[in-house]
Amino acid sequence: MALYMVTGGAGFIGSHMVEELVRRGESVRILDNLSTGREANLAAVKGKIDFRHADIRDLASIRPLFAGVDYVIHLAALASVARSMEDPVETTLVNLNGTLHVFLAAREANVKRVVMAATAAAYGDDPALPRVETQTPQPLSPYALTKLAGEYYGQIFYRSFGQEIVALRFFNIFGPRQDPQSPYTGVLSKFIVTYLRGTTPTIFGDGEQSRDFTYVANVVDATLRACLAPAAPGKVINVGTGKSSTLNQTITLLNTIFGLQVKPQYGPPRMGDVRHSTADISLARATLGYEPLVSFEEGLRRTVDSLRTALAEA
């Protein structure tokens, strides 16, 4: 049994990661300041985890928490392009300074490996598709820039200090527990809630922008593989499905799922948003043995069911 630390473990992705680790019989320590995460997300594993309320911006306070940890899954972040455009300073303090603090604490505690959440936003609007890890990054937002800089710190720690670090560039993750009330949440949960409430979804732009929407279970699987894969350290690896859908196509699919004929309203494009994004997952397949477990449509259906239940209980 290994001890895994999950930073941001009370968040959307983190809580799914924690549940799977507990299911596998691993020991789990969570580091979260609950600024966006919620203890309610961990209800299913209460009593089976070691929860520590701490902030990655405070190096002195988090250092002792890494003692005895075998693997760190670093998910804590301000994960929003829109928020980073509004507050680049806070985004930098959390995403870059906080990530450096995690790397320092992990190295000092002799952690075997750190797997960090990077982002497909690093590619920017490079017209070449699908996105391949060898492409030159072109970040368009402070969020993308800070996550990319975290990757570079990881490369330095690996090459200079021998600390095993893997960066996974996640592509548009969605699924249960993604807070639809947050102004910074993913577009899919917002769309689904409008259907459930009988209101009209809003698309910013013409709706022809495309994303490699990746169900959260796929990300959990890839991340846990990256903790153990022998060839992963030092690499930057895409985690997506290898397929993309436009927002207009997504509305059509939701119409099918709900049995409705909803027509969205359109607003102006948002600053910092990329136009198209699809992952090349060849490296993930070769290095991690990764294959998407859940399709976009099946993931949407599961998310609809989850949000329907959550709204009924609210």
Secondary structure, 3 states (H helix, E strand, C coil): CCEEEEECCCCHHHHHHHHHHHHCCCEEEEEECCCCCCHHHHHHHCCCCEEEECCCCCHHHHHHHHCCCCEEEECCCCCCHHHHHHCHHHHHHHHHHHHHHHHHHHHHCCCCEEEEEEEHHHHCCCCCCCECCCCCCCCCCHHHHHHHHHHHHHHHHHHHHCCEEEEEEECCEECCCCCCCCCCCCHHHHHHHHHHHCCCCEEECCCCCEECCEEHHHHHHHHHHHHHCCCCCCCEEEECCCCCEEHHHHHHHHHHHHCCCCCCEEECCCCCCCCECCECCHHHHHHHCCCCCCCHHHHHHHHHHHHHHHHHHC
